[in-house]
Structures are given as C-alpha cells and as structure tokens.
Amino acid sequence: MKNDCHYHPLEPAKWVCGECLIHYCSGCMPDADPRRQHGLCPHCGRTLRYLGAATEAEPFWQRLSAFFRYPFHRDPLMVVAFCTLVPVFLGQGILGWITYVVLALVLFKYTYAVIRHTAEGHMKPPPVNAAWSGDGFAIGIQQMVVFIAMVLLVGFAMAVLGPIPGLVVGALVVLALPASIMVLAMENSVFSALNPLNLTALITAIGWPYFLLYGFLVLMTMASGAAQDFAVSHLDPVIAQPLTGFLNSTYMLILFHMLGYLLFQYQQELGFASDYQDDDTQADPQRDRSRRIDADIDMNLKEGNYDRVAGILEESLKRDPANPNRLEQLYRLALARNDRQSLARHHSKLLRWMVALRRHREMKALLTLLRQQDPDFQVADPELAVASADLLFLQHEPKPALQLLRDFHKRFPDSDQIAPAYLLVARILANGFEQWDKAGSFLRFAAKHTSDPVLTETINHYLERGRRQEPLKAPRASFAPRHE
C-alpha cells in the first residue's frame, strides 16, 4: 500500500513509525540515514521503518524509453561490444567455443549485476568491472541449470501427461521464467529459483503488473527474434553474426533492467527497502541539524503546538543568537500570536537582525508594538539604538528614528555614541523637518562630546550648511593632498 506523508500529503512517505503510526517524507526526516536505513521518530524516539522509494517509484510502463536507452550507456556498451566482437575474430574452433562460453558467463554475470544494481535504486548501469571482477560467475551456471531443469520438466510433463497437459505446463513455466530470474538474482539459489511457492509468492505480491510486464517481454522477444532472423537470412555472415550478438545482448540488458526495476517498484510488497542512489550526496551534519529544526517547527505548526515551536526557536537561538532564519521565524510566530512579551524579551536580537538585513518595515512595526505595550520603551544598547535610528532615517522614517534617540545623553551618559547620536538627530531635524535652529543646537552639543577630528570636521561642515539652511549632507570626498 502506497502512503503519503502525514504532514505533507503531496509528498510520498519514506519512513513510518510502528508506535505512532505516522508516515514521514524525506523533508520531515532530514537527519535520518537512508543508506543505513536508520531514523528515529520525532514524536516517540523509536526506530522508524524505512520505506525506501516504494511510494514514489513511477510505474515501469512509464519508463519504457529509459529501458531502451539503458544498454547504450558507456559501460554496458563496452561489455556488449567485447562479448560480441571477440568471438568473431576467434572463429569456430575449440578455442572459439570455449571463449564463447566464457563470454556468455561474463554477460550473464553483468546482466544479473544489472538486476541487483537496479533493485538497489541505481538507474544508471553498473560499472564495466562488474562483469569481470570479484565472484559471481557461478550465476551464469546457475541460470543454465534453471533453464535445463525447466526444459526437463516440460519434457517430462509431455511424456507422462500427454501433449496438451505438457503444453499447459510449458506455458506456466514460461510465465514463471521472469519471476525465476528475479528470485535467482536476489537469492543466488537454484532451489529458490525453481521453488513454485517462491515464484507464486513473488507474482502474487506484484499482482497484475507482472502480467503486463510479461506481455512486454513477449513482444520484445518476438521483435528481437525477428530482427535476428532477418539479419541471418539477408546479410552476409560476417555482418550477421556480430549484429545478432549485439541484438541479443542489448535485449538481455533491457530485459534484466526491467526486471530489476520491477523489484525496485514493488519493494514494499516484497519486503525490502531501497532508494534512488545515483544522485545521493554526503549530507553536511550542520545542515542536517538545521533542517531537523526546520522539520520540527513545520510539524508542530501543522499540529498547532505553537508553544512548542516557540520553545524550539528559543533553544536554537541560545546556541546561535544571530541566526537570521531563526530570528525571522521567531518574529513571524510572535506576530501571528500577538506575543508581545516574546517580542520585548528578544527585541535586541531582532533589531540587530533587522539592521543587518535592512528590514526597516519590520523594525517600524516591532517598535510600534513594543511602545503600545510600554509607552516608555527604549532600546537599552546605545550602538543598537543609533544603528536602528540611522536605518529608519535613511528609509524616510524620521519620527520613529527620533524616538529611538530621545534623551540619549541622559540614558547613556558615558557612551561614546553621544556625538554620533546627536549628529544623526541634527540631520533628521534639518533634512526631515527643516528645523535649522534645533539642528544647530544638537550639532554644537555633539561637538562638546567628541574629540574625534574627523567627526569634528563633519560637525563644522554641517553647522556651515545649517546656517545657509541647506540639507545636511556629508562633505564630498577629496583625494587632493592636504597642505600643512
């Protein structure tokens, strides 16, 4: 049975908790390990069961073009070319026949590697060394034993039961042949591949799509046979022999890839789990931790556990106080809940985030909410107050900027930000409200609270412009050498 994610109904489930009976997609379980098929339920902490790609694998009949392209990748083409061309040059002698048998075993080994590779979630062919390296050559002999046993069974049925019952047995054997190949690929056992109970169980688990696949295979076998017969009948043997070998080898690769994909598609019914492997990359642990938090927030929001979401965000901000994503999530959650106490408690972090990202609209809204709760609210950090006021002023919000700097010298009598604060107040009064006299008073007050020559020069420049009632703009940069 195919299941969708409990929290994201449009996404296929990849994990299920046997205790909570909740299905999760990959987005809900970013910290789970599909390779080791290990993950813990976010709710109860128990080990999840991995579903693999069973819920998202598209039906095999929608991938026919991909099946026919499969043999024409580099690695299978190399195997096919070698197994096809070498016998041509060796002739029909004893050496040629021995080589032919060895290459047939090599081809069988590679095609069975294709089944396993595909069933494990690899939609790209296995490397060429899968045909040569390691063990596994016995699989070709095992397959030949299976074929011989099936032929003997049909012959025995015809001799003992008669022609018609024998034909019925032969039809059933041919129908079970794809299932036998799949069982042999997964079990590596001749007995398992010939056991009627195993074959019946596999066919029953897959259901009607097995018979649809069987129909495709019959059509492909007829087409391949007709093409090979045409080549033998109408072409020179020098061309016909390698061409028929090529057609036979590519047909086998297509057939075994389709069988492997059928195992992959119906993995849940067959009792194993695998996922698409070709595009997997090693996950960054830090990124996974962040995604785990995002997933927990998303799930708790969907369940209405807003207090839990707030707790997750506050814990995260203890570890990373300047994380912009968490700060924005905290701000949005507090706004949605009208949680002004949370906004007041975290206002310093939120304002720093807004200053860093130039979020002046959010800043104005936050300050408005905080002053509705506490009319006397002021920012407790002098540098943050100046930076916030500067952002608001630059974004044409002079009134809230002035509010941030009200009585600055009384609130922070020992701060080195007094001069920059009142320089900004003067600019707001002059440029925003054309109050030149008040602007001049603040400039002279700022001059008394700084010994910085650059700041003093800027203040004098502003005083001169204020006397002429010109907007207070910074002096133009000059690269000319100064004369002492």
C-alpha positions as CSV (number, residue, x, y, z in Angstrom):
1,M,0.0,0.0,0.0
2,K,1.3,3.4,-1.0
3,N,1.3,6.0,1.7
4,D,1.8,9.8,1.7
5,C,3.4,11.9,4.3
6,H,1.2,12.8,7.3
7,Y,2.4,16.4,7.3
8,H,2.9,16.9,3.5
9,P,0.1,15.0,1.8
10,L,1.5,15.6,-1.7
11,E,4.9,14.0,-0.8
12,P,5.5,10.3,-0.7
13,A,6.3,8.7,2.7
14,K,9.8,7.4,3.2
15,W,9.6,6.4,6.9
16,V,6.9,5.1,9.2
17,C,6.7,4.8,13.0
18,G,5.2,1.5,14.1
19,E,4.4,3.0,17.5
20,C,2.8,6.3,16.4
21,L,1.6,5.0,13.0
22,I,2.8,8.2,11.4
23,H,4.3,8.4,7.9
24,Y,7.1,10.9,7.2
25,C,8.6,12.1,4.0
26,S,12.3,13.0,3.5
27,G,11.6,16.6,4.4
28,C,10.3,15.5,7.8
29,M,13.4,13.3,8.4
30,P,16.4,15.2,7.2
31,D,18.6,13.7,9.9
32,A,17.7,10.1,9.1
33,D,20.2,7.9,7.2
34,P,18.7,6.2,4.2
35,R,21.9,4.3,3.5
36,R,21.8,2.6,6.8
37,Q,18.0,2.7,6.9
38,H,18.1,4.3,10.3
39,G,15.9,7.1,11.7
40,L,14.2,8.0,15.0
41,C,10.6,9.1,15.3
42,P,10.5,12.8,16.2
43,H,7.5,12.1,18.5
44,C,8.3,9.0,20.4
45,G,12.0,8.5,19.7
46,R,11.6,4.9,18.5
47,T,13.4,3.5,15.4
48,L,11.5,4.1,12.2
49,R,10.9,1.6,9.4
50,Y,12.4,2.7,6.2
51,L,10.1,2.5,3.2
52,G,12.6,3.5,0.5
53,A,11.3,4.8,-2.8
54,A,8.4,2.4,-2.9
55,T,5.9,5.2,-2.6
56,E,7.4,7.4,-5.3
57,A,8.7,5.0,-8.0
58,E,6.8,5.6,-11.2
59,P,5.2,2.5,-12.9
60,F,7.6,0.7,-15.1
61,W,5.3,1.2,-18.2
62,Q,6.0,4.9,-17.9
63,R,9.8,4.3,-18.2
64,L,9.9,2.3,-21.5
65,S,12.1,4.8,-23.3
66,A,14.5,4.8,-20.4
67,F,14.7,1.0,-20.5
68,F,15.5,1.0,-24.2
69,R,18.2,3.7,-23.7
70,Y,19.8,1.7,-20.9
71,P,22.2,-0.6,-22.9
72,F,23.6,2.4,-24.8
73,H,25.4,3.9,-21.8
74,R,29.2,3.6,-21.9
75,D,29.7,0.7,-19.5
76,P,27.1,-1.7,-20.9
77,L,28.1,-0.9,-24.5
78,M,31.7,-1.9,-23.6
79,V,30.5,-5.2,-22.2
80,V,28.3,-5.8,-25.2
81,A,31.0,-4.9,-27.7
82,F,33.5,-7.1,-26.1
83,C,31.2,-10.1,-25.8
84,T,30.0,-9.6,-29.4
85,L,33.2,-8.9,-31.3
86,V,35.8,-11.2,-29.6
87,P,34.1,-14.5,-30.9
88,V,34.1,-13.1,-34.4
89,F,37.9,-12.9,-34.5
90,L,38.4,-16.4,-32.9
91,G,36.4,-18.4,-35.4
92,Q,34.6,-21.7,-34.8
93,G,37.5,-23.8,-33.3
94,I,37.7,-25.2,-29.8
95,L,39.3,-22.0,-28.5
96,G,36.4,-20.0,-30.1
97,W,33.8,-22.2,-28.5
98,I,35.5,-22.0,-25.1
99,T,35.8,-18.3,-25.4
100,Y,32.1,-18.1,-26.4
101,V,31.0,-20.0,-23.3
102,V,33.2,-17.8,-21.0
103,L,31.9,-14.6,-22.6
104,A,28.3,-15.9,-22.1
105,L,29.0,-16.4,-18.4
106,V,30.5,-12.9,-18.3
107,L,27.4,-11.4,-20.0
108,F,25.1,-13.4,-17.5
109,K,27.2,-12.1,-14.6
110,Y,26.8,-8.5,-15.8
111,T,23.1,-8.8,-16.5
112,Y,22.5,-10.2,-13.0
113,A,24.5,-7.3,-11.6
114,V,22.1,-5.1,-13.6
115,I,19.1,-6.6,-11.8
116,R,20.7,-6.2,-8.3
117,H,22.0,-2.7,-9.1
118,T,18.6,-1.5,-10.3
119,A,16.7,-3.1,-7.4
120,E,19.0,-1.2,-5.1
121,G,17.9,2.1,-6.6
122,H,20.6,2.7,-9.3
123,M,19.0,3.8,-12.5
124,K,22.4,4.1,-14.2
125,P,24.2,0.9,-15.3
126,P,26.8,-0.8,-13.1
127,P,30.5,-0.2,-14.0
128,V,32.1,-2.4,-16.6
129,N,34.3,-4.1,-14.0
130,A,31.1,-5.7,-12.5
131,A,31.4,-8.1,-15.5
132,W,34.9,-9.2,-14.7
133,S,36.0,-8.5,-11.1
134,G,35.1,-10.5,-7.9
135,D,33.0,-13.5,-7.7
136,G,29.5,-14.1,-9.2
137,F,30.4,-16.1,-12.3
138,A,28.5,-19.0,-10.9
139,I,25.3,-17.1,-11.5
140,G,25.6,-18.0,-15.2
141,I,25.9,-21.6,-14.5
142,Q,23.0,-21.5,-12.0
143,Q,20.9,-19.8,-14.7
144,M,21.8,-22.6,-17.2
145,V,20.8,-25.2,-14.6
146,V,17.5,-23.5,-14.1
147,F,16.8,-23.4,-17.9
148,I,17.8,-27.1,-18.2
149,A,15.5,-28.0,-15.2
150,M,12.6,-26.2,-16.8
151,V,13.1,-27.8,-20.1
152,L,13.3,-31.3,-18.5
153,L,10.1,-30.5,-16.5
154,V,8.2,-29.6,-19.7
155,G,9.6,-32.7,-21.5
156,F,8.6,-34.9,-18.6
157,A,5.1,-33.4,-18.5
158,M,4.6,-34.1,-22.2
159,A,5.9,-37.7,-21.9
160,V,3.9,-38.6,-18.8
161,L,0.7,-36.4,-19.1
162,G,0.4,-36.0,-22.8
163,P,0.8,-33.2,-25.3
164,I,-2.0,-30.9,-24.1
165,P,-1.1,-31.0,-20.4
166,G,2.5,-30.7,-21.4
167,L,1.8,-27.5,-23.3
168,V,-0.1,-26.2,-20.3
169,V,2.9,-26.9,-18.1
170,G,5.2,-25.3,-20.7
171,A,3.1,-22.2,-20.7
172,L,3.2,-21.9,-16.9
173,V,7.0,-22.4,-16.9
174,V,7.4,-19.6,-19.5
175,L,5.1,-17.4,-17.5
176,A,7.1,-18.0,-14.3
177,L,10.5,-17.6,-16.0
178,P,10.8,-13.8,-15.3
179,A,9.9,-14.4,-11.7
180,S,12.5,-17.2,-11.6
181,I,15.2,-14.8,-12.9
182,M,14.3,-12.2,-10.2
183,V,14.4,-14.8,-7.4
184,L,17.7,-16.2,-8.6
185,A,19.1,-12.6,-8.8
186,M,18.1,-11.9,-5.2
187,E,18.6,-15.3,-3.6
188,N,21.5,-16.8,-5.6
189,S,19.9,-20.2,-5.2
190,V,18.8,-22.6,-7.9
191,F,16.4,-24.3,-5.5
192,S,14.7,-21.0,-4.7
193,A,14.5,-20.1,-8.3
194,L,12.7,-23.4,-9.1
195,N,10.5,-23.4,-6.0
196,P,6.9,-22.9,-7.1
197,L,6.0,-21.4,-3.7
198,N,8.6,-18.7,-4.1
199,L,7.6,-17.9,-7.7
200,T,3.9,-17.8,-6.8
201,A,4.6,-15.5,-3.8
202,L,6.5,-13.1,-5.9
203,I,4.0,-13.0,-8.7
204,T,1.1,-12.6,-6.2
205,A,3.0,-9.8,-4.4
206,I,3.5,-7.8,-7.6
207,G,0.0,-8.5,-8.9
208,W,-1.4,-7.7,-12.4
209,P,1.6,-5.5,-13.4
210,Y,3.7,-8.7,-13.5
211,F,1.4,-10.0,-16.4
212,L,1.7,-6.6,-18.1
213,L,5.5,-6.9,-17.9
214,Y,5.3,-10.4,-19.2
215,G,3.3,-9.2,-22.2
216,F,6.0,-6.6,-22.9
217,L,8.7,-9.2,-22.7
218,V,6.9,-11.5,-25.1
219,L,6.6,-8.7,-27.6
220,M,10.3,-7.7,-27.1
221,T,11.3,-11.4,-27.6
222,M,9.4,-11.6,-30.8
223,A,10.8,-8.4,-32.1
224,S,14.4,-9.4,-31.2
225,G,13.9,-12.8,-32.8
226,A,12.5,-11.3,-36.0
227,A,15.4,-8.9,-36.2
228,Q,18.0,-11.6,-35.7
229,D,16.3,-13.9,-38.2
230,F,16.3,-11.1,-40.8
231,A,20.0,-10.5,-40.2
232,V,20.9,-14.2,-40.6
233,S,18.7,-14.6,-43.7
234,H,19.6,-11.4,-45.6
235,L,23.0,-10.3,-44.5
236,D,26.5,-11.6,-45.0
237,P,27.6,-13.9,-42.1
238,V,30.5,-11.5,-41.4
239,I,27.9,-8.8,-40.6
240,A,25.0,-11.0,-39.4
241,Q,27.0,-12.8,-36.6
242,P,28.1,-9.7,-34.7
243,L,24.7,-8.0,-35.4
244,T,22.7,-10.9,-33.9
245,G,25.1,-11.0,-31.0
246,F,24.6,-7.3,-30.4
247,L,20.8,-7.5,-30.6
248,N,20.7,-10.5,-28.3
249,S,23.0,-8.8,-25.7
250,T,21.1,-5.5,-25.7
251,Y,17.8,-7.3,-25.4
252,M,19.1,-9.1,-22.3
253,L,20.2,-5.9,-20.7
254,I,16.8,-4.3,-21.4
255,L,15.1,-7.4,-20.0
256,F,17.1,-7.6,-16.8
257,H,16.9,-3.8,-16.2
258,M,13.1,-4.1,-16.4
259,L,13.1,-7.0,-14.0
260,G,15.3,-5.1,-11.6
261,Y,13.1,-2.1,-11.8
262,L,10.0,-4.2,-11.1
263,L,11.7,-5.4,-7.9
264,F,12.5,-1.7,-7.1
265,Q,9.0,-0.6,-7.8
266,Y,7.4,-3.3,-5.6
267,Q,10.0,-3.4,-2.9
268,Q,7.5,-2.7,-0.1
269,E,5.3,-5.6,-1.2
270,L,8.4,-7.8,-1.5
271,G,9.7,-6.9,2.0
272,F,12.8,-4.8,1.4
273,A,13.6,-1.1,1.1
274,S,15.9,0.8,-1.3
275,D,16.0,4.3,-2.6
276,Y,17.3,6.2,-5.6
277,Q,21.1,6.1,-5.3
278,D,22.7,7.8,-8.3
279,D,22.2,11.4,-7.1
280,D,22.9,10.9,-3.4
281,T,25.5,13.2,-1.9
282,Q,27.0,13.2,1.6
283,A,25.0,15.5,3.8
284,D,26.6,18.2,5.9
285,P,25.9,17.4,9.6
286,Q,25.4,21.1,10.5
287,R,23.0,21.5,7.6
288,D,21.1,18.4,8.8
289,R,20.8,19.8,12.3
290,S,19.4,23.0,10.9
291,R,17.0,21.1,8.7
292,R,15.9,18.9,11.7
293,I,14.9,22.1,13.5
294,D,13.0,23.3,10.4
295,A,11.2,20.0,10.2
296,D,10.3,20.0,13.9
297,I,9.0,23.6,13.5
298,D,6.9,22.7,10.4
299,M,5.4,19.6,12.1
300,N,4.5,21.4,15.3
301,L,3.0,24.3,13.4
302,K,0.8,22.0,11.5
303,E,-0.4,20.4,14.7
304,G,-1.0,23.7,16.4
305,N,1.7,23.3,19.0
306,Y,2.8,27.0,19.0
307,D,4.3,26.9,22.5
308,R,6.5,24.0,21.4
309,V,7.6,25.9,18.3
310,A,8.5,29.0,20.4
311,G,10.5,26.7,22.7
312,I,12.4,25.2,19.8
313,L,13.2,28.6,18.4
314,E,14.4,29.9,21.8
315,E,16.6,26.9,22.3
316,S,18.1,27.3,18.9
317,L,18.8,31.0,19.5
318,K,20.7,30.1,22.7
319,R,23.2,28.2,20.5
320,D,23.2,30.7,17.6
321,P,21.8,34.1,18.7
322,A,22.4,35.8,15.4
323,N,20.9,33.1,13.1
324,P,18.8,35.2,10.7
325,N,16.4,32.4,9.8
326,R,15.5,31.6,13.4
327,L,15.1,35.2,14.2
328,E,12.7,35.8,11.4
329,Q,10.8,32.6,12.4
330,L,10.6,33.9,15.9
331,Y,9.4,37.3,14.8
332,R,6.7,35.9,12.5
333,L,5.5,33.5,15.1
334,A,5.3,36.2,17.8
335,L,3.4,38.5,15.4
336,A,0.9,35.7,14.5
337,R,0.3,35.0,18.1
338,N,0.4,38.7,19.2
339,D,3.0,37.6,21.7
340,R,4.4,41.0,22.7
341,Q,6.2,39.6,25.7
342,S,8.3,37.4,23.4
343,L,9.0,40.4,21.2
344,A,10.1,42.5,24.1
345,R,12.3,39.7,25.5
346,H,14.1,39.3,22.2
347,H,13.9,42.8,20.9
348,S,17.7,43.3,20.9
349,K,18.4,40.3,18.8
350,L,15.5,41.1,16.5
351,L,16.7,44.7,16.0
352,R,20.2,43.6,15.2
353,W,18.8,41.2,12.6
354,M,16.7,44.0,11.1
355,V,19.7,46.3,11.0
356,A,21.9,43.7,9.4
357,L,19.4,42.9,6.7
358,R,18.0,46.4,6.3
359,R,14.5,45.4,7.3
360,H,13.1,48.8,8.2
361,R,9.4,48.0,7.8
362,E,9.7,45.1,10.3
363,M,11.7,47.4,12.6
364,K,9.0,50.1,12.5
365,A,6.3,47.5,13.1
366,L,8.2,46.0,16.0
367,L,8.9,49.3,17.7
368,T,5.2,50.3,17.3
369,L,4.1,47.1,19.1
370,L,6.6,47.4,21.8
371,R,5.5,51.0,22.6
372,Q,1.9,50.0,22.6
373,Q,2.8,47.6,25.4
374,D,5.2,50.0,27.1
375,P,4.9,53.7,26.0
376,D,8.3,54.4,27.6
377,F,10.1,51.6,25.8
378,Q,13.6,52.4,24.7
379,V,16.5,50.3,23.3
380,A,19.0,49.5,26.0
381,D,22.0,49.3,23.8
382,P,23.4,52.7,22.7
383,E,25.1,51.4,19.5
384,L,22.0,49.4,18.5
385,A,19.8,52.5,19.1
386,V,22.0,54.6,16.8
387,A,22.2,51.9,14.1
388,S,18.4,51.4,14.2
389,A,17.7,55.1,14.1
390,D,20.1,55.5,11.2
391,L,18.3,52.8,9.2
392,L,14.9,54.3,9.8
393,F,16.1,57.8,8.8
394,L,17.7,56.5,5.6
395,Q,14.4,54.8,4.8
396,H,12.4,58.1,5.3
397,E,11.0,57.2,8.7
398,P,12.2,60.3,10.7
399,K,9.7,60.2,13.6
400,P,10.5,56.6,14.9
401,A,14.2,57.4,14.4
402,L,13.9,60.4,16.6
403,Q,12.0,58.4,19.2
404,L,15.0,56.0,19.5
405,L,17.4,58.8,20.2
406,R,15.3,60.8,22.7
407,D,17.2,61.8,25.8
408,F,20.2,59.8,24.6
409,H,22.8,61.6,26.7
410,K,20.7,61.0,29.8
411,R,20.2,57.3,29.1
412,F,23.8,56.7,28.2
413,P,25.9,59.4,29.9
414,D,29.2,57.6,29.5
415,S,28.6,56.3,26.0
416,D,30.9,57.2,23.1
417,Q,27.9,57.2,20.9
418,I,26.5,60.6,22.1
419,A,28.1,62.6,19.4
420,P,27.1,60.2,16.5
421,A,23.6,60.0,18.0
422,Y,23.1,63.8,18.1
423,L,24.7,64.3,14.8
424,L,22.0,62.0,13.4
425,V,19.3,63.9,15.4
426,A,20.5,67.1,13.7
427,R,20.3,65.6,10.3
428,I,16.8,64.3,11.0
429,L,15.6,67.7,12.2
430,A,17.2,69.6,9.4
431,N,16.6,67.3,6.5
432,G,13.3,65.8,7.7
433,F,11.6,68.8,9.3
434,E,13.7,71.9,8.3
435,Q,14.2,72.8,11.9
436,W,17.6,74.5,11.4
437,D,17.9,76.2,14.8
438,K,17.3,73.0,16.7
439,A,19.6,71.1,14.4
440,G,22.4,73.6,15.1
441,S,21.9,73.2,18.9
442,F,22.3,69.5,18.6
443,L,25.3,69.9,16.5
444,R,27.0,72.1,19.0
445,F,26.1,69.7,21.8
446,A,27.6,66.9,19.8
447,A,30.8,68.8,19.3
448,K,31.3,69.0,23.0
449,H,31.1,65.3,23.4
450,T,33.7,64.2,20.8
451,S,37.5,64.5,20.4
452,D,37.5,62.7,17.0
453,P,38.9,65.2,14.4
454,V,37.0,63.5,11.6
455,L,33.7,63.8,13.4
456,T,34.5,67.4,14.5
457,E,35.2,68.3,10.9
458,T,31.9,66.8,9.8
459,I,30.0,68.7,12.6
460,N,31.6,72.0,11.5
461,H,30.6,71.2,7.9
462,Y,27.0,70.6,8.9
463,L,27.0,73.8,11.0
464,E,28.0,75.8,8.0
465,R,25.4,74.2,5.8
466,G,22.8,74.7,8.5
467,R,23.5,78.4,8.7
468,R,22.7,78.6,5.0
469,Q,19.7,76.3,5.6
470,E,21.0,73.7,3.2
471,P,20.4,69.9,3.7
472,L,23.0,68.4,5.9
473,K,25.0,66.2,3.6
474,A,28.4,64.8,4.2
475,P,31.3,66.6,2.6
476,R,32.5,65.3,-0.7
477,A,35.5,63.1,-0.6
478,S,38.7,64.7,-1.8
479,F,41.9,62.9,-2.9
480,A,43.9,66.1,-3.2
481,P,46.9,66.2,-0.8
482,R,46.5,68.3,2.3
483,H,48.8,71.3,2.9
484,E,50.2,71.6,6.4
